Amino acid sequence: MEAVQAVGSVPILEAMGIRVVDLRPGFAAAELPPEPNVNHFGVTYAGSLFSVAEMLGGLLSLATFDLDDGGELAGCVPLVKESTIRFRRPALGVVRATASLSDDEVARVRADALATGKGEFVLEATLTDAAGEVVASTVGTYQLRRLG
């Protein structure tokens, strides 16, 4: 699945103007523009910050695990089970969110999903502003889960 299709499959993410800027096995990065994501204080809305970070788990899963029809994990979908965010400072301008999984973690999740139909992983995302300052960080528990 192409990154643009992945964002477009969740209409609110597309409406927020989120743009995938780097997507490869084990790594995902996306940018959130200021508009339409500015709150009544003139800084990036907290819900938008959360959304751009949370969606990285799904994107990373699509780029990392063979979930397409005919793939070894076909029938599995990425789900978020839990996520927390820590806001560090107000965000101004374009915000970049990044997250990655190590090769060892990818192998473990793949093996678990193949063996049990469920592969759980924890993903940490970092959000930085246009000046490169960390504005927030998230920790999410995700799961590849075979449906049906």
C-alpha positions in Angstrom: 0.0 0.0 0.0 1.3 3.4 -0.9 1.8 5.9 1.8 -0.6 8.4 0.2 -3.3 5.7 0.1 -2.7 4.8 3.7 -3.2 8.5 4.8 -6.2 8.8 2.4 -7.8 5.7 3.9 -8.5 7.7 7.1 -10.2 10.9 5.8 -9.5 13.0 8.9 -5.7 12.5 8.4 -6.0 13.7 4.8 -8.1 16.7 5.9 -5.4 17.6 8.5 -2.9 17.9 5.6 -0.6 15.2 7.0 2.1 14.3 4.5 4.3 11.2 4.6 7.9 12.2 4.0 9.8 9.0 4.6 8.5 5.4 4.7 10.6 2.3 4.5 10.8 -1.0 6.4 11.2 -0.2 10.1 10.9 3.6 9.7 8.1 6.1 9.2 8.1 9.9 9.2 5.3 12.4 8.5 4.8 16.1 8.6 1.9 18.1 9.9 1.3 21.5 8.5 0.3 24.5 10.7 -3.0 24.9 8.9 -5.7 23.7 9.6 -4.1 22.4 12.8 -3.7 25.7 14.8 -5.7 26.1 17.9 -7.2 29.2 19.5 -3.8 30.1 21.0 -2.1 30.1 17.6 0.0 26.9 18.2 -0.5 23.4 16.9 -3.6 21.7 18.3 -2.8 18.9 20.8 -5.2 16.4 19.0 -3.4 17.0 15.7 0.0 16.3 17.3 -1.4 13.1 18.8 -2.9 12.0 15.4 0.3 12.4 13.3 2.2 10.4 15.9 -0.4 7.7 16.4 -0.8 7.0 12.6 2.9 6.2 12.3 2.2 2.7 13.8 -0.1 1.8 11.0 2.1 3.3 8.3 5.2 1.6 9.7 3.4 -1.7 9.8 2.3 -1.4 6.2 5.9 -0.6 5.1 7.5 -3.3 7.3 5.3 -6.4 7.3 4.0 -8.2 4.3 0.3 -7.5 4.9 -0.9 -7.4 1.2 -2.9 -10.1 -0.4 -0.7 -13.1 -0.9 1.9 -11.8 1.7 3.0 -14.0 4.6 0.9 -11.9 7.0 -2.0 -11.3 4.6 -5.2 -10.9 6.7 -3.4 -9.1 9.5 -4.2 -5.5 10.2 -2.3 -3.0 12.4 -4.3 -1.9 15.5 -3.4 0.5 18.3 -4.1 -0.8 21.7 -2.8 2.0 23.9 -1.0 5.3 23.4 0.2 8.1 25.6 1.6 11.5 24.7 3.8 13.9 26.6 3.7 17.5 25.5 6.9 19.3 26.1 6.4 22.7 24.5 4.0 24.6 22.2 4.5 23.7 18.5 4.8 26.3 15.8 5.2 25.7 12.1 5.5 22.3 10.4 5.8 19.5 12.9 7.7 16.3 11.9 6.9 13.0 13.6 9.2 10.0 13.3 9.2 6.4 14.6 11.3 3.3 14.1 11.6 -0.4 14.9 14.8 -2.3 15.1 15.4 -5.3 12.8 15.4 -7.6 15.8 12.0 -6.2 16.9 10.6 -6.6 13.4 11.7 -10.2 13.3 10.1 -10.9 16.7 6.8 -9.3 15.8 6.7 -11.1 12.5 7.4 -14.5 14.2 4.8 -13.9 16.9 2.2 -12.9 14.3 2.9 -15.9 12.2 2.8 -18.3 15.2 -0.3 -16.9 17.0 -2.1 -14.4 14.7 -1.0 -11.6 17.0 2.3 -9.6 17.1 2.5 -6.8 19.6 5.1 -4.0 19.6 5.8 -0.8 21.4 6.5 2.2 19.2 8.0 5.5 20.4 7.5 8.6 18.3 9.2 11.9 18.5 7.6 15.1 17.3 9.8 18.1 16.4 9.0 21.6 15.3 10.5 23.6 12.4 13.5 24.5 14.6 14.2 20.9 15.4 13.0 21.2 19.0 11.1 18.3 20.5 7.5 19.4 21.1 6.0 16.0 22.1 6.7 12.3 22.3 4.4 9.3 22.3 4.6 5.7 23.4 2.1 3.4 21.7 1.3 -0.3 22.0 0.3 -1.7 18.6 -0.6 -5.1 17.4 -0.6 -6.9 14.1 -3.7 -9.0 14.3 -5.1 -11.6 12.0 -8.8 -10.9 11.4 -11.2 -13.7 10.5 
